[in-house]
Amino acid sequence: MLIADLYEIYLQFPSIQTDTRKVKQNDLFFALKGPNFNGNQFANEALSKGAAYAIVDEPGEDTDNRVIYVPDVLQTLQSLALYHRNQFSFSASEKQVPFIAVTGSNGKTTSKELIHAVLSSTFKTYTTEGNLNNHIGIPLTILKVKQDAEVAIIEMGANHQKEIEAYCKYTAPTHGVITNCGKAHLEGFGGEEGVRKGKGELFDYLRQNSGTAFVMWDYNYLREMSEGIPARITYGTKDADITGRVTSSAELLEVIITGGSEIGTIKTNLVGEYNLPNILLAVAMGKYFKVPEEKIKSALENYTPSNSRSQLIEKDGNKIILDAYNANPSSMKAAIENFAKMEGENKVLVLGGMMELGTESISEHQNLVDLINKYKWKDVVLVGGDFSKATHSFSFFENSLQAGEWYKNRHFSNSSILIKGSRSTAMEKVLE
């Protein structure tokens, strides 16, 4: 079946599902497969649950005309996403819907959420839900963009080179930002230079396709990586289109915009000075797309983080920073240093191991231990990963459930507690 023909079916049944447990009436079921699952085996189940069609790539004996056979389901899903994406590209005389790509080692999800908060105050805006930022999540996100869209924001995660390049082929971003390039997924990227090369594939696409880049001007490497892009909008602490600085981070972050806008002070619900670039980026986006300044300010002040990202929780007389969505050496270092500077005594660290660091994993965990030793803490607990192979005198547990038992038995009060770790360590379970 041609993509154009499949697209006609999609227009009739625009809800796509890849999990039979979530199939609803008139969904299109795409039978994806991977190392540990094969959606082709569940095509009939999807149809019995009400799916309008099942798209498969393994022919079976079933003669149901609602089964559509294609050579590769994943490639078909991505091609369908590109076909849909192209419906939002018009001639120069007509309005073109901006597709904004957001990637980076740290802060991309928070940045995406802040940008969405600002732009959706004025425009019909679609964005990546949760962390659906991979080769499956991105096409699904694109296919959720409806014809009334005025802006689309697409988050792109990556753990190896050529991945962002592939995403750009069917996302076709008109605008983009690389929040930063840090020590994340070092195993797949092949070191820090590999991270820059991999993330830089977004800037390469914008450069080749006359796009617009938003650039954190404080980071010299991003200045260099963005050279040659036709339009660059800059943000930072100085010498940029939008400038600002932290005025308070004793508890929640307060920022003042010092240039490029009259917004003044923004009182956020975020924790940590490391969120300053994310706020400045959202302001820069808002100004670029001509969102009224009062709406930019209101959107940023009303945004409340969720999903264990820089959340401040007050519980049992304690102030808990739950930042357990993800972790790598760069974000861990920033979180620990920020926590050390915050007001309060009786500070407790509960840190989970970091993943996908390859041969540098043990040394990076040891570097964090050495950083922790520079400050005074009431308690330090390390959980899982290569913390088990680092030299330290702190409490260590194999998993977050064991750490949770320890936490419950400590009966903390009047304490400040930072809980952070990689997604696989599920550090939020410490509080359950």
N, C-alpha and C positions, 0 to 999 in steps of 0.2 A: 504494500500500500504506500502511495506517495504521501509525503508529509503534508502537502496541501489538502489531500483528501482526509487525512487524520485530523488536520486542523479544523475542518468543517464539523467533524464529530465532536471535537473538543469544544467548539463554540456552542454546541447543543448541550454538552455535559461538561461544564468547565471545572468541576471539582475532581481533583486527582488524588488517588490514594495508592500507597505502596504497601500497606499493612492491612491484611484481611480483618484483623481485630478492630479496625477503625472504619471499615467500609460502611457507607451509608447509601441510601437509595439514589440511583442514577450517578454514582461515582464512576470515573474511569479508573480501572485497576491496572497498574503497570507492574508486571511480574519481574521485579528486579531479583538478581541473584548475587551471592557473594560466597566467600570461603565456607560460611557456616549456615547458609540458607539458600533456598531456591524457590522464588515466588511462583515459578511455573507450576509447582505442585499444588498451589492453592488457588489457581485460576477459577476452577469450578466452584469452590467455596465462596469466592468473591461474588461470582454471578448469582449464587443462591442467596446471598445476603442483600442483593439488590443492585449490584454494579451493572451499569448499562453495557459496558464492554470490558473485556480483559485483553490486554496487550501482552503477548507472550513471544518467546524466541526459541521455544522447544516444541515442535509440532507433536501433537498427541492424536489419539484416535477419536477425540470428541469432534462432532460435526456441528456443534453449536455455532451459528453464524454471528454470535456475539463475541467469539474469540478471534482476535486479530493477530495474525502471525507476522513478525518482523525479524530481520536478521539479528538485531541486538537491541534489547529493550532499553538499556541505559543510553546508548547512542541515540535511539529514537526519542527518548524523553528530552535529551539535550537539544536535538535538532528541532523538536517541537517548541522548546523554549526559545530558540533563536528565531523561529518563524513568527512566534508571538511577539518577541522583542521587536522585530522589524516592523510590526504594525504601528509602533510608536515613533517611527522615524519618517518624517515628512520632508517635502521639498523646502527649500530655503524660504519660500513665500508663506509657508504655514508654520504653526507652532510645533516645535519638537519637544517631546517630553524628556527632561534630563534624567539620565540613569547615573546615579552617583555610586561609585565603588569605594568601599572602605576596607583597607587591610592594614596589617602591622603586627608586630610581635606582642605588644601590650596595648590595652585600651581600646581596641577596635570595636568591641561590643558596646562598651559605655559610650564611645564616640557616636556610634550608629544610633543609639537610643537618644542621645542628646540632640543630634542633628534632626532626628525624626520629631522630637518634641518641638523644636523650633519651627521647622518647615511645615509641620502639620497644623500649626496655629493659623496658617494662611492658605495653604494649598492642600488639595486632596493627595495625600502621600501614602505610598505603600512601602513596606520595608521588610527585611528579613525577620522572621519570627524566631525568638530564642537564639539558638546557635546553629541554625540550618545553613551553614556557610561552606558546605563542601560540594563535591561533584554531583550529589543527589539533591541536597538542600537548595543550592542556587537555582537550578532549573525549576524546582518546585516553587520557589519564591517568585521567579519571573512569571510563571504561569498563574500566579495568584493576582498579578497586576491587572486591574480591570480597565476598561476603555475610558473611564472617567478620571484616570490618573493624570496628575499634573507633575508629580515627582515620584521617582522610585529610588530607594536606597538599598543597595545590595552589599551585604558583608561577605568578604572573601577570606576564609581561613586557608592555610597551606602548611604542609610539613615537608615539601620537597620542591626542587626547581621544576619549572615548566608547568606547575599546577595553576598559578595565577594566569599565566599565558593562555592556558586552555579555557579557564573561566571567562576571560575577556572575549574569546571568540564568539560565545553565545550570549554574553551580557552586553557587549558593545557599549562600555561606559563612555559617557560624554564628559564626566567629571570624576575626579578620584582623589583619594588621600591615602598616604602611607603614614600611620600615626607615629611609628618609630621602627627601628630594626634593632632588636636586642638578642639576648641569648635564649632563643626558643627553638625547639625542634632542631637542635644542632646535629643530631644523628642523621636526619633526613636531608638537611640542607648542606651538610658537610662543613660546618664551622660558621663563624660570624660573617665572613665574606660571602659565603653561600646564601646566608639569610638575606643579605642586601641584594644579591643578584636575583634571588627568587621573588622577594617582595617588589623589587624594582621592575619586574615584568609589567606591573600596572602602569608605571610611568612610561615604560617603553611603548605600551599600547597608546597611551594618551599622546605621546610625542609623534607617533606615526599616523595618528588619526585626528590631529588638530584639536585635541581635547584641552580641558582646563584642570590644573592640579592645584590643590590646596597644600601648602608646604609649611611645616613647622620650621621657622627661619632660625631658631636657636641651634638647630642641629645641622652642622656644616655638611654632614654626609647627605642629608636630604636636599640641601641646596645643590650639591654636585649631581646627585641622582636625577634631579628634576630639570637640569639644564637642557635647553633645546625644546622644551614644551612650550607651545605658542602662548599660552596664558597661565600665569602663576599668581595665585592669591596667597599672600603670606600672613602668618600669625606667629606671635612669640612675645618675648618680654621687651624687645626693643627692635628698632629698625624694620618694622613690618607693617603691613596694611592694618592689621588689628593687633594692638599690644595690650598687655595687662600684667598684673602681678597679684600675688597672694597677700591679703591683708590680715587674715586670721585662719589658722588651722588647728586651734587649740582643741576644738571638737569637730564641728562641721566646717567645711571649707567656705571661706569668703574670698571673693576675687573682685578687684576693681579694674575696669577697662580704662586704660590710660591713653589710648590713641585709636583713631579711626571710628570712634563711636562716642555718643554722649550717654551711654547706658549707665555708667557709674558703677556702683557696687552691686554685686550679685551674691546673694546669700543662698548657697546651695544646700542640698540634703546629702551631699557626697562627703566622704571622709578621705583626707590625704592630699597633700600638696601635689602629688603626682597626677592629680586630675586637672591641674591648671591647663595643660595643653588641650585637653578634651573640651573644656569650657570655651577656651579661646577659639578652637576650631568651630564649635557650634555657633559662636557669635559671628565669625568670619563667613560661615555658610549663610546665616540669616541675613547679614548685610549684603552679600553678593546677590542673593535672590530677592532682595528688597522687602524683607519682612520688617514691619514697623518695629522700632527699637523697644517700645513698651511690651510688644508681644514676645520679643526675644528674651527680655528680662523675666517676664512672667513665666514663660515656658521653662526656663532653666531653674528658676526658683521653685517651681511646682513639681519638677521631676524628682521622683523618689526611686532609688535603685531597688532592684529585686534580684531574685535568683542568685543570692549569695555574692553579689558584687558590691564591694565597698559599703556594705550595710552597717549602720550603727543601730545596735539593739540594746535596749536597757532592760535588764532582767535580773531579778533577785538582788537588786542594789548594785549590780555591776554594769559597766559600759563595755559592750562586746562589739568589736569590729569583725564582722563575718565577711571574709573575702576569699571564699572557698571555691570560686568558679574555675579558676585556673592559676597556674603558677609556673614561673621559670626563673632562672637566676636574676634577670633584670627586674622583674616585678617583685620578687621576694626581697631583694636588696632595698628597693624603693619603699616597700611596705614596712620593713623593719626599721629603717632609718626614720621614716615619718612617724612611726609609733613611738620610737625613742624620744622624739622631740615634743610629742604631745604632752599636755599637762596631765597631771595625775600621778599617784603613787601606786604601789602594789600592782605592777604591770606583769602580765602573764603572757607568754608566747606559747601557742600550740600550732606547730608547723608540720605540714605533711610533705612527703617526698616529692621530688620533681622528676618528670618522665621525659623520654625521648632526647636525652642529652648525649647518648653514645659513649665514646671513650672518655669524654670530659665529665661524666656524671659524678664520679666519686670526688674529683677535685672541686667541682662546683658545689657539692654538698659540704665539703670541708671548708670552702671559702665562706659559706653562710655561717657555719659554726664559728669560724674565726670572727666574723662580723658580730654575731650575737655576743661573743665574749668581750666585746668592747664596751658593752653597756651593763647596767645593773638591772636585774629582773627579780621579781618575787619568785617566779617559777618558769621553767622552760621545759616543754615536752616536744619531742620529735617523733614523727609517726611514719613508718614505712619507708620504702624506697632505699636509696643508697645512704640515707642517714645512718643505717645500720653498719655501714662500712667506714663512716667518718669517725675521727677520734674526738670524743667529747665525754663530759661527765654528767650530762643531762638525762632525765628520764626518757626512755625509748619504748614505744609500743609498735607492734607489727601492723596494726590497723586502727581505724578511727573508732570502732566499737570498743576496743580495749581502752583507747584514750578517753572515750566517753564515760566509761566506768570510773576511771581515775578522776575525771573532772567532777562527776557527781559526788564522789566520796570526799572531795576537797572542801566542799561547801564554801566556795568563795563568796566574799561580800566586800563592798567598797573597793572593788578591783577593776582595772582596765585590762581587757583580754583581747588579743589579736589571734584569730583563727584563720589560717591560710594554707592552701596546698593545691596540688594538681587535681583535676577533675576526678581522676581515677582513685584518689585517696578518699573522696567523699567526706571531707572534713566537717561538713555541716552536721554529720551524724554525732559529732561530739556533743552537740546541744540537745540531741533527742532524748 
